[in-house]
Amino acid sequence: QGLKKLAPTDYPHLIFGTSKPAPGLPSADPLLGKNKVPDLQKVFQRSDGLPVHLKLGYPDKLLYRTTMALTIGGTIYCLVALFIASQPKKQ
C-alpha cells in the first residue's frame, strides 16, 4: 500500500516566467505609453516645502480642502448632535 505521490514531479512551463511575448501579441503594447515614473520622482523629490500630498497642484489642493471641510463639518455635526441628545426632554 504505502503513500502515493499527490503532486506531479514535472511542472509545465510558466506563462509569465519568460521575457518572450505570448504568441500572437505585439512585443510592445502601444496603449502603455511612456514611463512616467522618472518624471513623477522629480516632482515628488523636489524640495519646495510642500507636503507630498499637495505636490501635484490644484487637484491635490481641492481634494485636501474638501476632505478637511468634510472632516470639520462632520465633527461639528457630531458635537451638536451629542449636545442636543444630552438635553433633558421637556414634557
Summary of the structure (lengths in Angstrom):
residues: 91
radius of gyration: 29.1
end to end distance: 84.9
largest distance: 84.9
contacts: 108
relative contact order: 0.05
helix: 45%
strand: 0%
